[in-house]
Amino acid sequence: MNIEHPHIHPRVLELRTSAGFEWLLSCWQNPGGARRLHEQLKPVFEATLLSSLSSPPMMREEVNRHRAGVRLFVFDEIQGIAGGLAQLGFTPYGSGEEAHLAPAMKVLAEDAATFGLAIPPNPVSSWRVELHRPDTALENINQEMSEKMGADVWGATPGGPSRLFAVYADALFRVNLQPDLESLDRFVELVSQDQAAGVRWIPPLLFQALCDFVGVVATEVSNDVEVQWALCRTLEGRNHTPPSLRLIGAGEQWEVPVGLHLLRSLVMPQSTQEPLSVWLTKQLRGTPTVH
């Protein structure tokens, strides 16, 4: 992305709407067609979701916030835009909340001006992707985990987040999670959603617990590979680095971006997935994942 004159606004706003909290992405200028829009929007979209999913438990308001969707304002004409955005789950909508969104529009105009751009007073088109909420029981677990984990962050206590979730899984769902490949897929079944469209939200601390469990299972099922957890860090602007593992074996080491993989396979719209156990087996063999 050209940061000096970006087509996609590098800053993501947050709105409180009638449905709940929603992120607002914006496209200031036609980046060169619908395909280029998709290419430039996707990393911003993914980074927004992944940063929220990587929030530490001490940020209780963030990890327990009621998310409802992601909006996109486009301030230029782009031919074939619907097809490019459909791949990310966006559909057109008429907000009916223009007055409510006026403060956000003012911020967008001011931000655009800092890049020497002037945007129309209203978007040329507006788009939205729904965020599907998980079962209430999972949200309650997420809230309790945020209270019990305190200042702990992902990677500081390898095995800790998944061990805590396993207690809830046994007590509430009568599921006994063991550090094996079968339990890894069972974990996925407990926290994921089977939706054809929209963002399939997983509460942040459950998402992190699943990432942690990937490392636990990897440690148990492979005698030839050492597994290391990378510490999640909070960056400037309330952004957070995602869960990641480092595998070391046979004189080599390779990074496994487990958070990014789970985002793309379990959370993002219209994603396809192989069983997580199959994916992990490939990672332990040093087989890269292609997205």
Contacts in CASP RR format, 6 or more apart in sequence:
PFRMAT RR
TARGET T0000
AUTHOR 0000-0000-0000
METHOD contacts of the structure
MODEL  1
MNIEHPHIHPRVLELRTSAGFEWLLSCWQNPGGARRLHEQLKPVFEATLL
SSLSSPPMMREEVNRHRAGVRLFVFDEIQGIAGGLAQLGFTPYGSGEEAH
LAPAMKVLAEDAATFGLAIPPNPVSSWRVELHRPDTALENINQEMSEKMG
ADVWGATPGGPSRLFAVYADALFRVNLQPDLESLDRFVELVSQDQAAGVR
WIPPLLFQALCDFVGVVATEVSNDVEVQWALCRTLEGRNHTPPSLRLIGA
GEQWEVPVGLHLLRSLVMPQSTQEPLSVWLTKQLRGTPTVH
1 7 0 8 1.000
1 8 0 8 1.000
1 10 0 8 1.000
1 40 0 8 1.000
1 43 0 8 1.000
3 10 0 8 1.000
4 115 0 8 1.000
5 29 0 8 1.000
5 115 0 8 1.000
5 116 0 8 1.000
5 117 0 8 1.000
6 28 0 8 1.000
6 115 0 8 1.000
7 27 0 8 1.000
7 28 0 8 1.000
7 29 0 8 1.000
7 30 0 8 1.000
7 31 0 8 1.000
7 32 0 8 1.000
7 36 0 8 1.000
7 37 0 8 1.000
7 40 0 8 1.000
8 25 0 8 1.000
8 26 0 8 1.000
8 27 0 8 1.000
8 28 0 8 1.000
8 31 0 8 1.000
8 40 0 8 1.000
8 41 0 8 1.000
8 44 0 8 1.000
9 25 0 8 1.000
9 26 0 8 1.000
9 27 0 8 1.000
9 28 0 8 1.000
9 108 0 8 1.000
9 111 0 8 1.000
9 112 0 8 1.000
10 44 0 8 1.000
11 111 0 8 1.000
12 23 0 8 1.000
12 24 0 8 1.000
12 25 0 8 1.000
12 44 0 8 1.000
12 48 0 8 1.000
13 23 0 8 1.000
13 24 0 8 1.000
13 26 0 8 1.000
13 104 0 8 1.000
13 107 0 8 1.000
13 108 0 8 1.000
14 21 0 8 1.000
14 22 0 8 1.000
14 23 0 8 1.000
14 24 0 8 1.000
15 21 0 8 1.000
15 22 0 8 1.000
15 23 0 8 1.000
15 24 0 8 1.000
15 71 0 8 1.000
15 101 0 8 1.000
15 104 0 8 1.000
17 68 0 8 1.000
17 97 0 8 1.000
17 100 0 8 1.000
18 97 0 8 1.000
18 100 0 8 1.000
19 68 0 8 1.000
19 69 0 8 1.000
20 66 0 8 1.000
20 67 0 8 1.000
20 68 0 8 1.000
21 65 0 8 1.000
21 66 0 8 1.000
21 67 0 8 1.000
21 68 0 8 1.000
22 67 0 8 1.000
22 68 0 8 1.000
22 69 0 8 1.000
22 70 0 8 1.000
22 71 0 8 1.000
22 128 0 8 1.000
22 131 0 8 1.000
23 48 0 8 1.000
23 69 0 8 1.000
23 70 0 8 1.000
23 71 0 8 1.000
24 70 0 8 1.000
24 71 0 8 1.000
24 72 0 8 1.000
24 73 0 8 1.000
24 104 0 8 1.000
25 41 0 8 1.000
25 44 0 8 1.000
25 45 0 8 1.000
25 48 0 8 1.000
25 70 0 8 1.000
25 71 0 8 1.000
25 72 0 8 1.000
25 73 0 8 1.000
26 72 0 8 1.000
26 73 0 8 1.000
26 74 0 8 1.000
26 75 0 8 1.000
26 108 0 8 1.000
26 123 0 8 1.000
27 37 0 8 1.000
27 41 0 8 1.000
27 72 0 8 1.000
27 73 0 8 1.000
27 74 0 8 1.000
27 75 0 8 1.000
27 76 0 8 1.000
27 78 0 8 1.000
28 75 0 8 1.000
28 76 0 8 1.000
28 112 0 8 1.000
28 115 0 8 1.000
28 117 0 8 1.000
28 119 0 8 1.000
29 75 0 8 1.000
29 76 0 8 1.000
29 117 0 8 1.000
30 37 0 8 1.000
30 76 0 8 1.000
30 77 0 8 1.000
30 78 0 8 1.000
31 37 0 8 1.000
31 39 0 8 1.000
31 40 0 8 1.000
31 78 0 8 1.000
32 78 0 8 1.000
33 78 0 8 1.000
33 79 0 8 1.000
33 80 0 8 1.000
33 81 0 8 1.000
34 78 0 8 1.000
34 79 0 8 1.000
34 80 0 8 1.000
34 81 0 8 1.000
34 82 0 8 1.000
34 83 0 8 1.000
34 84 0 8 1.000
34 85 0 8 1.000
35 84 0 8 1.000
37 78 0 8 1.000
37 81 0 8 1.000
37 84 0 8 1.000
37 85 0 8 1.000
38 84 0 8 1.000
38 85 0 8 1.000
38 87 0 8 1.000
38 88 0 8 1.000
41 72 0 8 1.000
41 85 0 8 1.000
41 88 0 8 1.000
42 88 0 8 1.000
45 70 0 8 1.000
45 88 0 8 1.000
46 260 0 8 1.000
46 263 0 8 1.000
46 264 0 8 1.000
46 268 0 8 1.000
47 239 0 8 1.000
48 70 0 8 1.000
49 70 0 8 1.000
49 199 0 8 1.000
49 263 0 8 1.000
49 267 0 8 1.000
49 268 0 8 1.000
50 242 0 8 1.000
50 259 0 8 1.000
50 260 0 8 1.000
50 263 0 8 1.000
51 238 0 8 1.000
51 239 0 8 1.000
51 240 0 8 1.000
51 242 0 8 1.000
52 62 0 8 1.000
52 67 0 8 1.000
52 204 0 8 1.000
53 202 0 8 1.000
53 204 0 8 1.000
53 207 0 8 1.000
53 208 0 8 1.000
53 242 0 8 1.000
53 259 0 8 1.000
53 263 0 8 1.000
53 267 0 8 1.000
54 154 0 8 1.000
54 204 0 8 1.000
54 208 0 8 1.000
54 232 0 8 1.000
54 240 0 8 1.000
54 241 0 8 1.000
54 242 0 8 1.000
54 243 0 8 1.000
54 259 0 8 1.000
55 62 0 8 1.000
55 63 0 8 1.000
55 204 0 8 1.000
55 240 0 8 1.000
56 63 0 8 1.000
56 151 0 8 1.000
56 152 0 8 1.000
56 153 0 8 1.000
56 154 0 8 1.000
56 232 0 8 1.000
56 234 0 8 1.000
56 240 0 8 1.000
57 63 0 8 1.000
57 145 0 8 1.000
57 146 0 8 1.000
57 149 0 8 1.000
57 150 0 8 1.000
57 151 0 8 1.000
57 152 0 8 1.000
57 153 0 8 1.000
57 205 0 8 1.000
58 146 0 8 1.000
58 149 0 8 1.000
58 150 0 8 1.000
58 151 0 8 1.000
58 153 0 8 1.000
60 143 0 8 1.000
60 146 0 8 1.000
60 147 0 8 1.000
62 204 0 8 1.000
62 238 0 8 1.000
63 142 0 8 1.000
63 146 0 8 1.000
63 203 0 8 1.000
63 204 0 8 1.000
63 205 0 8 1.000
64 139 0 8 1.000
64 142 0 8 1.000
64 143 0 8 1.000
64 146 0 8 1.000
64 203 0 8 1.000
66 133 0 8 1.000
67 131 0 8 1.000
67 133 0 8 1.000
67 201 0 8 1.000
68 130 0 8 1.000
68 131 0 8 1.000
69 128 0 8 1.000
69 129 0 8 1.000
69 130 0 8 1.000
69 131 0 8 1.000
69 199 0 8 1.000
70 90 0 8 1.000
70 128 0 8 1.000
70 129 0 8 1.000
70 131 0 8 1.000
70 199 0 8 1.000
71 95 0 8 1.000
71 126 0 8 1.000
71 127 0 8 1.000
71 128 0 8 1.000
72 85 0 8 1.000
72 90 0 8 1.000
72 126 0 8 1.000
72 127 0 8 1.000
72 128 0 8 1.000
73 108 0 8 1.000
73 123 0 8 1.000
73 125 0 8 1.000
73 126 0 8 1.000
73 127 0 8 1.000
74 81 0 8 1.000
74 123 0 8 1.000
74 124 0 8 1.000
74 125 0 8 1.000
74 126 0 8 1.000
74 127 0 8 1.000
75 119 0 8 1.000
75 120 0 8 1.000
75 123 0 8 1.000
75 124 0 8 1.000
76 124 0 8 1.000
77 124 0 8 1.000
81 125 0 8 1.000
82 92 0 8 1.000
85 91 0 8 1.000
85 127 0 8 1.000
87 270 0 8 1.000
88 129 0 8 1.000
88 268 0 8 1.000
88 269 0 8 1.000
88 270 0 8 1.000
89 129 0 8 1.000
89 197 0 8 1.000
89 198 0 8 1.000
89 269 0 8 1.000
89 270 0 8 1.000
90 127 0 8 1.000
90 128 0 8 1.000
90 129 0 8 1.000
91 127 0 8 1.000
91 128 0 8 1.000
91 129 0 8 1.000
92 125 0 8 1.000
92 126 0 8 1.000
92 127 0 8 1.000
93 126 0 8 1.000
93 127 0 8 1.000
93 128 0 8 1.000
94 126 0 8 1.000
95 101 0 8 1.000
95 126 0 8 1.000
98 122 0 8 1.000
105 121 0 8 1.000
105 122 0 8 1.000
108 119 0 8 1.000
109 118 0 8 1.000
109 119 0 8 1.000
109 121 0 8 1.000
112 118 0 8 1.000
112 119 0 8 1.000
129 197 0 8 1.000
129 198 0 8 1.000
129 199 0 8 1.000
129 269 0 8 1.000
130 197 0 8 1.000
130 198 0 8 1.000
130 199 0 8 1.000
131 198 0 8 1.000
131 199 0 8 1.000
131 201 0 8 1.000
132 193 0 8 1.000
132 195 0 8 1.000
132 198 0 8 1.000
132 199 0 8 1.000
132 200 0 8 1.000
132 201 0 8 1.000
133 139 0 8 1.000
133 201 0 8 1.000
134 191 0 8 1.000
134 193 0 8 1.000
134 201 0 8 1.000
134 202 0 8 1.000
134 203 0 8 1.000
134 206 0 8 1.000
137 172 0 8 1.000
138 190 0 8 1.000
138 191 0 8 1.000
138 202 0 8 1.000
138 203 0 8 1.000
138 206 0 8 1.000
139 203 0 8 1.000
141 165 0 8 1.000
141 168 0 8 1.000
141 172 0 8 1.000
141 203 0 8 1.000
141 206 0 8 1.000
142 203 0 8 1.000
142 204 0 8 1.000
142 205 0 8 1.000
142 206 0 8 1.000
144 168 0 8 1.000
145 161 0 8 1.000
145 164 0 8 1.000
145 165 0 8 1.000
145 168 0 8 1.000
145 205 0 8 1.000
145 206 0 8 1.000
145 209 0 8 1.000
146 205 0 8 1.000
148 164 0 8 1.000
149 161 0 8 1.000
149 164 0 8 1.000
149 205 0 8 1.000
152 160 0 8 1.000
152 161 0 8 1.000
153 231 0 8 1.000
153 232 0 8 1.000
153 233 0 8 1.000
154 161 0 8 1.000
154 208 0 8 1.000
154 211 0 8 1.000
154 212 0 8 1.000
154 229 0 8 1.000
154 231 0 8 1.000
154 232 0 8 1.000
154 243 0 8 1.000
155 212 0 8 1.000
155 229 0 8 1.000
155 230 0 8 1.000
155 231 0 8 1.000
155 232 0 8 1.000
155 243 0 8 1.000
156 231 0 8 1.000
158 212 0 8 1.000
158 215 0 8 1.000
158 216 0 8 1.000
158 229 0 8 1.000
159 212 0 8 1.000
159 213 0 8 1.000
159 215 0 8 1.000
159 216 0 8 1.000
160 212 0 8 1.000
161 205 0 8 1.000
161 208 0 8 1.000
161 209 0 8 1.000
161 212 0 8 1.000
161 213 0 8 1.000
162 177 0 8 1.000
162 187 0 8 1.000
162 209 0 8 1.000
162 210 0 8 1.000
162 212 0 8 1.000
162 213 0 8 1.000
162 216 0 8 1.000
164 209 0 8 1.000
165 177 0 8 1.000
165 187 0 8 1.000
165 205 0 8 1.000
165 206 0 8 1.000
165 209 0 8 1.000
165 213 0 8 1.000
166 176 0 8 1.000
166 177 0 8 1.000
169 175 0 8 1.000
169 176 0 8 1.000
169 177 0 8 1.000
169 187 0 8 1.000
169 190 0 8 1.000
170 176 0 8 1.000
170 177 0 8 1.000
173 190 0 8 1.000
175 186 0 8 1.000
175 190 0 8 1.000
176 183 0 8 1.000
177 183 0 8 1.000
177 186 0 8 1.000
177 187 0 8 1.000
177 213 0 8 1.000
179 213 0 8 1.000
179 216 0 8 1.000
179 217 0 8 1.000
179 219 0 8 1.000
179 220 0 8 1.000
179 221 0 8 1.000
180 217 0 8 1.000
180 220 0 8 1.000
180 221 0 8 1.000
181 217 0 8 1.000
181 221 0 8 1.000
181 277 0 8 1.000
181 280 0 8 1.000
181 281 0 8 1.000
182 277 0 8 1.000
183 213 0 8 1.000
183 217 0 8 1.000
184 213 0 8 1.000
184 214 0 8 1.000
184 217 0 8 1.000
184 276 0 8 1.000
184 277 0 8 1.000
184 280 0 8 1.000
185 275 0 8 1.000
185 276 0 8 1.000
185 277 0 8 1.000
187 210 0 8 1.000
187 213 0 8 1.000
187 276 0 8 1.000
188 210 0 8 1.000
188 266 0 8 1.000
188 275 0 8 1.000
188 276 0 8 1.000
191 202 0 8 1.000
191 203 0 8 1.000
191 206 0 8 1.000
191 207 0 8 1.000
191 210 0 8 1.000
192 200 0 8 1.000
192 202 0 8 1.000
192 266 0 8 1.000
193 200 0 8 1.000
193 201 0 8 1.000
193 202 0 8 1.000
196 270 0 8 1.000
197 269 0 8 1.000
197 270 0 8 1.000
198 269 0 8 1.000
198 270 0 8 1.000
199 267 0 8 1.000
199 268 0 8 1.000
199 269 0 8 1.000
200 266 0 8 1.000
200 267 0 8 1.000
200 268 0 8 1.000
200 269 0 8 1.000
201 267 0 8 1.000
202 210 0 8 1.000
202 266 0 8 1.000
202 267 0 8 1.000
207 259 0 8 1.000
207 262 0 8 1.000
207 267 0 8 1.000
208 232 0 8 1.000
208 243 0 8 1.000
210 262 0 8 1.000
211 243 0 8 1.000
211 258 0 8 1.000
211 259 0 8 1.000
211 262 0 8 1.000
212 229 0 8 1.000
212 243 0 8 1.000
214 245 0 8 1.000
214 258 0 8 1.000
214 262 0 8 1.000
214 276 0 8 1.000
214 280 0 8 1.000
215 227 0 8 1.000
215 229 0 8 1.000
215 245 0 8 1.000
215 258 0 8 1.000
217 280 0 8 1.000
218 225 0 8 1.000
218 227 0 8 1.000
218 245 0 8 1.000
218 247 0 8 1.000
218 280 0 8 1.000
218 283 0 8 1.000
218 284 0 8 1.000
219 227 0 8 1.000
221 284 0 8 1.000
222 284 0 8 1.000
224 249 0 8 1.000
224 250 0 8 1.000
225 247 0 8 1.000
225 248 0 8 1.000
225 249 0 8 1.000
225 284 0 8 1.000
226 247 0 8 1.000
226 248 0 8 1.000
226 249 0 8 1.000
227 245 0 8 1.000
227 246 0 8 1.000
227 247 0 8 1.000
227 248 0 8 1.000
228 245 0 8 1.000
228 246 0 8 1.000
228 247 0 8 1.000
228 248 0 8 1.000
229 243 0 8 1.000
229 245 0 8 1.000
230 241 0 8 1.000
230 243 0 8 1.000
230 244 0 8 1.000
230 245 0 8 1.000
230 246 0 8 1.000
232 240 0 8 1.000
232 241 0 8 1.000
232 242 0 8 1.000
232 243 0 8 1.000
233 240 0 8 1.000
233 241 0 8 1.000
234 240 0 8 1.000
235 241 0 8 1.000
242 257 0 8 1.000
242 259 0 8 1.000
242 260 0 8 1.000
242 263 0 8 1.000
243 258 0 8 1.000
243 259 0 8 1.000
244 255 0 8 1.000
244 256 0 8 1.000
244 257 0 8 1.000
244 258 0 8 1.000
244 259 0 8 1.000
245 255 0 8 1.000
245 256 0 8 1.000
245 258 0 8 1.000
246 253 0 8 1.000
246 254 0 8 1.000
246 255 0 8 1.000
246 256 0 8 1.000
247 253 0 8 1.000
247 254 0 8 1.000
247 255 0 8 1.000
247 256 0 8 1.000
247 283 0 8 1.000
247 284 0 8 1.000
247 286 0 8 1.000
254 286 0 8 1.000
254 288 0 8 1.000
256 283 0 8 1.000
261 279 0 8 1.000
261 289 0 8 1.000
262 276 0 8 1.000
264 271 0 8 1.000
264 291 0 8 1.000
265 271 0 8 1.000
265 272 0 8 1.000
265 273 0 8 1.000
265 276 0 8 1.000
265 279 0 8 1.000
266 273 0 8 1.000
273 279 0 8 1.000
279 289 0 8 1.000
282 289 0 8 1.000
283 289 0 8 1.000
END
